[in-house]
Amino acid sequence: MKNSFMKGNKLRLISLNIIIILMVIFSLLSLGKYKVVTVDPIAMNVRTGPSIDFDIQSQVKKGDKLTILEEKNHWYRVKFNDNDTGWVASWLVSNKETSPATNIAAKINTPKTNLREDPTTESKKIATLDKQTKVTITKEQHGWSYVTVDNKEGWVFSQLLNVENNKQQEKDLSSETLFARQDGTKIRTEPSIDSQVLTTLGRGEKIHFLENDGDWYQVKTANGQKGYVANWVVSFGKPNKHNKITSIAETTIVLDPGHGGYDAGSLSNDERIYEKNVTLKTALAVEKELKSLGANVIMTRRDDSFISLSGIAGKSNRAKADVFISFHFDSSQHPNEASGTTTYYYNEKDIPLAETVNSHIKQELPLTNRGTEFGDYQVLRDNHQPALLLELGYMNNDGDAYLINSKDYQKKVALAVKNALMDYFE
């Protein structure tokens, strides 16, 4: 009886060990199915779902490891911080030149480092920083970091900075005043987006910094309320054009150079300039500017090829584009009787987008602005995404055509669209 009992226990123990071994093997095999990637930019937003319509739940930093669990609409669902999961824009994982709004402590790693007004070596020098000077990075663009240091703000080439680890950052965040970087900045009861909202702040409103709690700051408002705010929506410097929050790096934007192939579009009066050629040049200039901000840009064509109108709208819908823009140049019944730019929309929900883009076109382009209008165009009508069609001048107006065909005008269009979308996604 005793031997039988001992044999039973031994069998149960062997069975338990086998089960444990099988579970370990299964776990290792499961883990091997998933790709692990390393974060290259200074910081990346982690959202609760696969688009900018979902809240930012956290941020991951340069060097962090992410396990890709699935892909949807160009977004990865990832595991980070051991057991947390969320969504990141797939195209940003290996982008070393762009990051969202953040607050990361760093030190200058090179003597006599220049702090500049804009992210270029030709820009005005604000100050010269010594090696080991402590700064706070608030965003990254074009391989440059926008930093706050000793009540000054400016750009430093990112390779001249060493990012501090989390423990060092907790010691370095000693400034007492924070500024909200956007309207509707939420102060919460706990350091989590799932916690209750105590109050909201307007852009530029001040709060008192108490202590660091991971990706969150404990703060005190002007009326004495204590709570928590995500560190990526506030800064230690006053808000300006450089440190405002925009989600454009996490967007997918489809650009459509109108016409192409056998469809030449409109021609200039001397028939030397084809609409299909200048729409392509203009769209490529816009693509370059948007990519410099980290956006995922999809072109409907890159060469002199024809794409059907249904195919153009279909490409935007399949990509789940955050914005679709079709580029065209107008033509009037008689030569030289009309001039200027017009912004067309089809759906009423796209009016705010149309007004934002048109506002920048009006401010930044030299041609007369003819405003926004409803346009019953198939590339807009069949498009389920926010969509615009831009007429950026008249092909059969000699003055317009001269501008349209110039690199300078195409660059101005690119900057106007870039600035407009930065505002739209703020």
C-alpha positions as CSV (number, residue, x, y, z in Angstrom):
1,M,0.0,0.0,0.0
2,K,2.8,2.4,1.0
3,N,4.8,1.5,-2.2
4,S,1.7,2.1,-4.3
5,F,1.2,5.5,-2.7
6,M,4.8,6.5,-3.3
7,K,4.6,5.3,-6.9
8,G,1.5,7.4,-7.4
9,N,3.2,10.5,-6.0
10,K,6.2,9.9,-8.2
11,L,4.1,9.5,-11.3
12,R,2.2,12.7,-10.4
13,L,5.6,14.5,-9.9
14,I,6.9,13.3,-13.2
15,S,3.7,14.4,-15.0
16,L,3.9,17.8,-13.4
17,N,7.5,18.2,-14.5
18,I,6.6,17.2,-18.0
19,I,3.8,19.7,-18.1
20,I,6.1,22.5,-16.8
21,I,8.8,21.6,-19.4
22,L,6.1,21.6,-22.2
23,M,4.8,25.0,-21.0
24,V,8.3,26.4,-21.1
25,I,8.9,25.0,-24.6
26,F,5.6,26.3,-25.8
27,S,6.3,29.8,-24.4
28,L,9.7,29.8,-26.0
29,L,8.2,28.8,-29.4
30,S,5.5,31.4,-29.1
31,L,8.1,34.1,-28.3
32,G,10.1,33.1,-31.3
33,K,7.1,33.8,-33.5
34,Y,7.2,37.5,-32.7
35,K,9.7,40.0,-34.1
36,V,11.5,42.2,-31.6
37,V,12.6,45.7,-32.8
38,T,14.6,48.5,-31.1
39,V,13.3,52.1,-31.0
40,D,15.6,54.4,-33.0
41,P,14.0,57.9,-32.4
42,I,14.4,59.8,-29.2
43,A,10.8,58.9,-28.3
44,M,7.7,57.3,-29.8
45,N,4.1,57.6,-28.8
46,V,2.3,54.4,-27.8
47,R,-1.5,54.7,-28.4
48,T,-4.5,52.7,-27.3
49,G,-5.4,51.9,-30.9
50,P,-4.0,51.9,-34.5
51,S,-4.4,55.6,-35.5
52,I,-4.0,59.1,-34.1
53,D,-7.7,59.0,-33.2
54,F,-6.8,57.0,-30.2
55,D,-5.3,58.4,-27.0
56,I,-1.5,58.3,-26.2
57,Q,-1.2,55.9,-23.3
58,S,2.6,56.1,-22.9
59,Q,5.9,56.8,-24.6
60,V,8.9,54.5,-25.4
61,K,12.4,55.8,-25.6
62,K,15.4,55.3,-27.8
63,G,16.9,51.8,-27.3
64,D,13.7,50.3,-25.8
65,K,12.8,46.8,-27.1
66,L,9.3,46.3,-28.6
67,T,7.8,42.9,-29.4
68,I,5.5,43.1,-32.4
69,L,2.3,41.2,-31.8
70,E,0.4,42.2,-35.0
71,E,0.2,44.8,-37.8
72,K,-2.9,46.8,-38.8
73,N,-3.2,49.8,-41.1
74,H,0.6,50.4,-41.0
75,W,0.6,50.3,-37.2
76,Y,2.2,47.7,-34.9
77,R,0.6,46.4,-31.8
78,V,3.5,45.9,-29.5
79,K,4.5,44.6,-26.1
80,F,6.7,47.0,-24.1
81,N,7.8,47.4,-20.4
82,D,7.5,43.6,-20.1
83,N,3.7,43.3,-20.0
84,D,2.2,46.5,-21.3
85,T,0.7,46.5,-24.9
86,G,-0.2,49.4,-27.2
87,W,0.1,50.6,-30.8
88,V,2.9,52.5,-32.5
89,A,3.3,53.9,-36.0
90,S,5.4,51.2,-37.8
91,W,7.3,53.7,-40.1
92,L,8.6,55.6,-37.1
93,V,10.3,52.7,-35.3
94,S,13.5,53.0,-37.4
95,N,13.2,56.8,-38.0
96,K,16.2,58.3,-36.3
97,E,15.4,61.9,-37.2
98,T,11.9,62.6,-35.9
99,S,10.1,62.2,-32.6
100,P,6.9,63.5,-31.0
101,A,6.6,66.0,-28.2
102,T,8.4,64.7,-25.2
103,N,10.5,65.7,-22.2
104,I,13.8,63.8,-21.9
105,A,16.9,64.8,-20.0
106,A,20.2,64.8,-21.9
107,K,23.7,66.1,-21.7
108,I,25.8,67.9,-24.3
109,N,28.6,65.5,-25.3
110,T,30.9,67.9,-27.3
111,P,32.6,71.1,-26.3
112,K,31.4,74.4,-27.7
113,T,28.1,73.1,-29.0
114,N,25.9,75.7,-30.7
115,L,22.3,76.2,-29.6
116,R,20.5,77.5,-32.8
117,E,17.3,79.3,-33.6
118,D,16.3,76.8,-36.3
119,P,17.3,73.2,-37.2
120,T,20.0,74.1,-39.6
121,T,23.7,75.0,-39.4
122,E,23.0,78.3,-41.2
123,S,20.6,79.4,-38.5
124,K,21.3,82.1,-36.0
125,K,23.3,81.0,-32.9
126,I,21.6,81.6,-29.6
127,A,24.3,80.4,-27.3
128,T,27.3,78.1,-27.0
129,L,27.0,75.2,-24.6
130,D,29.8,73.4,-22.7
131,K,30.3,69.7,-22.7
132,Q,28.1,68.0,-20.0
133,T,25.6,70.8,-19.9
134,K,22.2,69.5,-18.9
135,V,19.3,70.1,-21.3
136,T,15.7,68.9,-21.7
137,I,14.7,67.5,-25.2
138,T,11.2,68.4,-26.1
139,K,11.1,67.0,-29.7
140,E,13.3,65.9,-32.6
141,Q,13.1,66.9,-36.2
142,H,15.4,66.6,-39.2
143,G,18.0,64.9,-36.9
144,W,18.0,68.0,-34.6
145,S,16.6,68.2,-31.1
146,Y,14.7,71.1,-29.7
147,V,16.0,71.7,-26.1
148,T,15.4,73.8,-23.0
149,V,18.5,75.0,-21.1
150,D,18.9,77.8,-18.5
151,N,15.7,79.6,-19.6
152,K,16.8,79.4,-23.2
153,E,15.3,77.3,-26.0
154,G,16.7,76.2,-29.3
155,W,18.0,73.5,-31.6
156,V,21.0,71.2,-31.1
157,F,22.2,68.6,-33.5
158,S,21.0,65.3,-32.0
159,Q,24.3,63.5,-32.3
160,L,25.8,66.0,-29.9
161,L,23.5,64.8,-27.1
162,N,23.6,61.8,-24.7
163,V,20.2,60.9,-23.4
164,E,20.1,60.2,-19.6
165,N,18.6,57.1,-18.1
166,N,15.4,57.2,-16.1
167,K,17.1,57.6,-12.7
168,Q,19.3,60.4,-13.9
169,Q,16.2,62.1,-15.4
170,E,14.4,62.1,-12.1
171,K,17.3,64.0,-10.5
172,D,17.6,66.5,-13.4
173,L,14.0,67.7,-13.6
174,S,14.4,70.4,-11.1
175,S,12.6,73.4,-12.7
176,E,9.4,74.4,-10.8
177,T,7.2,75.8,-13.6
178,L,5.6,73.8,-16.4
179,F,3.6,75.1,-19.3
180,A,0.7,73.3,-21.1
181,R,1.7,72.7,-24.7
182,Q,-1.9,72.5,-26.1
183,D,-5.5,73.4,-25.3
184,G,-7.3,70.8,-23.3
185,T,-4.2,69.5,-21.4
186,K,-5.6,67.1,-18.9
187,I,-4.6,67.0,-15.2
188,R,-5.6,63.6,-13.8
189,T,-6.0,62.0,-10.3
190,E,-3.4,59.3,-11.0
191,P,-0.5,58.8,-13.5
192,S,-2.6,57.0,-16.0
193,I,-4.9,57.9,-19.0
194,D,-7.6,55.7,-17.4
195,S,-7.8,57.9,-14.3
196,Q,-10.3,60.7,-13.6
197,V,-9.7,64.1,-15.1
198,L,-9.4,66.8,-12.4
199,T,-9.2,69.8,-14.7
200,T,-8.0,70.9,-18.1
201,L,-5.6,73.7,-19.0
202,G,-5.3,76.1,-22.0
203,R,-2.1,76.3,-24.1
204,G,0.5,78.3,-22.2
205,E,-1.2,77.9,-18.8
206,K,1.3,77.4,-15.9
207,I,1.4,74.6,-13.4
208,H,3.8,73.9,-10.5
209,F,6.1,70.9,-10.9
210,L,6.3,68.6,-7.8
211,E,8.0,65.4,-8.9
212,N,8.6,62.9,-11.7
213,D,6.7,59.7,-11.9
214,G,7.9,57.7,-14.9
215,D,6.3,59.3,-18.0
216,W,4.1,61.5,-15.8
217,Y,4.7,64.6,-13.6
218,Q,3.0,65.2,-10.3
219,V,1.9,68.9,-10.4
220,K,-0.1,71.5,-8.5
221,T,-2.4,73.8,-10.4
222,A,-2.9,77.6,-9.7
223,N,-5.9,76.9,-7.5
224,G,-3.9,74.3,-5.4
225,Q,-5.2,71.1,-6.9
226,K,-2.6,68.3,-7.0
227,G,-2.6,65.7,-9.8
228,Y,-0.7,64.2,-12.6
229,V,0.0,65.2,-16.2
230,A,1.6,63.3,-19.0
231,N,5.1,64.7,-19.6
232,W,4.6,64.8,-23.4
233,V,1.9,67.5,-23.2
234,V,3.8,70.0,-21.1
235,S,7.2,71.7,-21.3
236,F,9.6,73.7,-19.0
237,G,9.7,76.5,-21.6
238,K,6.9,78.7,-22.8
239,P,5.0,77.3,-25.9
240,N,6.2,78.6,-29.2
241,K,6.1,77.5,-32.9
242,H,8.9,75.0,-32.2
243,N,7.5,73.1,-29.2
244,K,3.8,72.9,-30.0
245,I,2.3,69.5,-30.2
246,T,1.4,68.0,-33.5
247,S,0.7,64.3,-34.4
248,I,1.7,64.7,-38.0
249,A,4.6,62.2,-37.7
250,E,2.0,59.5,-36.9
251,T,-0.2,60.2,-39.9
252,T,-0.6,58.5,-43.2
253,I,-1.0,61.1,-46.0
254,V,-1.9,60.2,-49.6
255,L,-0.8,62.7,-52.2
256,D,-2.3,62.5,-55.7
257,P,-0.5,64.3,-58.6
258,G,-3.5,64.9,-60.9
259,H,-3.6,63.4,-64.5
260,G,-0.7,61.5,-65.9
261,G,0.1,59.2,-68.8
262,Y,-2.1,59.9,-71.9
263,D,-4.1,62.4,-69.7
264,A,-2.1,65.5,-69.9
265,G,-4.6,67.7,-68.2
266,S,-4.6,71.4,-69.1
267,L,-1.8,73.1,-71.1
268,S,-0.2,76.5,-70.9
269,N,-1.0,79.0,-73.6
270,D,2.2,78.2,-75.5
271,E,1.5,74.4,-74.9
272,R,5.0,73.9,-73.4
273,I,3.8,73.3,-69.8
274,Y,1.6,70.2,-69.2
275,E,-0.5,70.0,-66.0
276,K,0.4,66.4,-65.4
277,N,4.1,67.3,-65.2
278,V,3.7,70.2,-62.7
279,T,1.3,68.3,-60.5
280,L,3.9,65.6,-60.1
281,K,6.7,68.0,-59.4
282,T,4.5,69.8,-56.8
283,A,3.4,66.6,-55.1
284,L,6.9,65.3,-54.8
285,A,8.0,68.6,-53.2
286,V,5.1,68.3,-50.7
287,E,6.1,64.6,-50.1
288,K,9.7,65.7,-49.2
289,E,8.5,68.3,-46.6
290,L,6.0,65.9,-45.0
291,K,8.5,63.1,-44.8
292,S,10.9,65.4,-43.0
293,L,8.3,65.5,-40.2
294,G,8.1,61.7,-40.1
295,A,4.7,61.3,-41.8
296,N,4.0,58.1,-43.8
297,V,3.5,59.5,-47.3
298,I,1.9,57.5,-50.1
299,M,2.0,58.8,-53.7
300,T,-0.7,57.7,-56.2
301,R,1.9,57.9,-58.9
302,R,5.6,58.7,-59.1
303,D,6.1,58.9,-62.8
304,D,4.2,59.7,-66.0
305,S,1.6,57.0,-65.6
306,F,-2.2,57.1,-65.7
307,I,-4.2,56.0,-62.6
308,S,-8.0,55.8,-62.9
309,L,-10.1,58.0,-60.7
310,S,-11.6,55.0,-58.9
311,G,-8.1,53.6,-58.4
312,I,-7.0,56.9,-56.8
313,A,-9.8,57.0,-54.3
314,G,-9.4,53.2,-53.7
315,K,-5.7,53.7,-52.8
316,S,-6.6,56.3,-50.2
317,N,-9.3,54.1,-48.7
318,R,-7.1,51.0,-48.5
319,A,-4.4,53.0,-46.8
320,K,-6.9,54.4,-44.3
321,A,-5.3,57.8,-45.0
322,D,-5.6,60.5,-42.3
323,V,-5.6,63.0,-45.2
324,F,-5.8,62.8,-49.0
325,I,-4.8,65.7,-51.2
326,S,-5.1,65.8,-55.0
327,F,-3.0,68.4,-56.8
328,H,-4.3,70.2,-59.9
329,F,-4.0,73.4,-61.9
330,D,-7.1,75.1,-63.3
331,S,-8.0,76.4,-66.8
332,S,-10.5,79.0,-67.8
333,Q,-12.6,79.2,-71.0
334,H,-10.5,82.0,-72.4
335,P,-6.8,82.6,-71.9
336,N,-5.7,85.0,-69.2
337,E,-9.2,85.7,-67.9
338,A,-8.8,84.0,-64.5
339,S,-6.1,83.6,-61.9
340,G,-5.6,82.2,-58.4
341,T,-6.0,79.2,-56.1
342,T,-9.1,77.3,-54.9
343,T,-9.5,74.6,-52.3
344,Y,-12.2,72.0,-52.9
345,Y,-13.9,69.6,-50.5
346,Y,-16.9,67.2,-51.0
347,N,-18.0,66.1,-47.4
348,E,-19.0,68.7,-44.9
349,K,-16.9,67.0,-42.3
350,D,-13.8,68.0,-44.3
351,I,-14.6,71.7,-44.2
352,P,-12.3,72.3,-41.1
353,L,-9.4,70.6,-43.1
354,A,-10.2,72.7,-46.2
355,E,-10.3,75.9,-44.2
356,T,-7.0,75.2,-42.5
357,V,-5.2,74.3,-45.7
358,N,-6.7,77.2,-47.6
359,S,-5.7,79.6,-44.8
360,H,-2.0,78.7,-45.3
361,I,-2.3,78.8,-49.1
362,K,-3.8,82.3,-48.8
363,Q,-1.0,83.5,-46.5
364,E,2.0,81.8,-48.1
365,L,1.4,81.8,-51.9
366,P,1.6,84.8,-54.2
367,L,-1.5,84.1,-56.2
368,T,-5.0,85.4,-55.5
369,N,-6.9,83.1,-53.2
370,R,-10.4,82.2,-54.4
371,G,-11.4,80.5,-51.1
372,T,-12.9,77.1,-50.4
373,E,-15.7,75.5,-52.4
374,F,-17.8,72.3,-52.6
375,G,-16.4,70.1,-55.4
376,D,-18.2,67.1,-56.8
377,Y,-15.1,65.3,-58.0
378,Q,-14.8,61.5,-58.0
379,V,-11.5,61.4,-56.1
380,L,-13.3,63.3,-53.3
381,R,-16.8,61.7,-53.7
382,D,-15.5,58.1,-53.6
383,N,-13.0,58.8,-50.8
384,H,-14.0,57.7,-47.3
385,Q,-11.0,59.6,-45.8
386,P,-10.6,63.3,-45.2
387,A,-10.0,64.6,-48.7
388,L,-9.2,67.8,-50.6
389,L,-8.5,68.8,-54.2
390,L,-6.3,71.8,-54.7
391,E,-6.4,74.0,-57.8
392,L,-3.1,75.9,-57.4
393,G,-3.2,78.4,-60.3
394,Y,-4.4,78.7,-63.9
395,M,-2.5,76.9,-66.6
396,N,-3.8,79.3,-69.4
397,N,-2.9,82.4,-67.4
398,D,0.6,83.4,-68.5
399,G,1.5,84.9,-65.1
400,D,0.2,81.9,-63.2
401,A,1.9,79.4,-65.6
402,Y,5.2,81.1,-65.1
403,L,4.9,80.6,-61.3
404,I,3.4,77.1,-61.5
405,N,6.4,75.8,-63.4
406,S,9.0,77.3,-61.0
407,K,10.7,75.3,-58.2
408,D,10.3,78.3,-56.0
409,Y,6.5,78.2,-56.3
410,Q,6.4,74.4,-55.8
411,K,8.5,74.8,-52.7
412,K,6.1,77.5,-51.4
413,V,3.2,75.1,-52.0
414,A,5.0,72.3,-50.1
415,L,5.7,74.6,-47.1
416,A,2.1,75.8,-47.1
417,V,0.7,72.3,-47.1
418,K,3.2,71.2,-44.4
419,N,2.4,74.1,-42.1
420,A,-1.3,73.6,-42.6
421,L,-1.2,69.9,-41.7
422,M,1.0,70.6,-38.7
423,D,-1.8,73.0,-37.5
424,Y,-4.6,70.6,-38.4
425,F,-3.0,67.7,-36.5
426,E,-2.1,69.8,-33.5
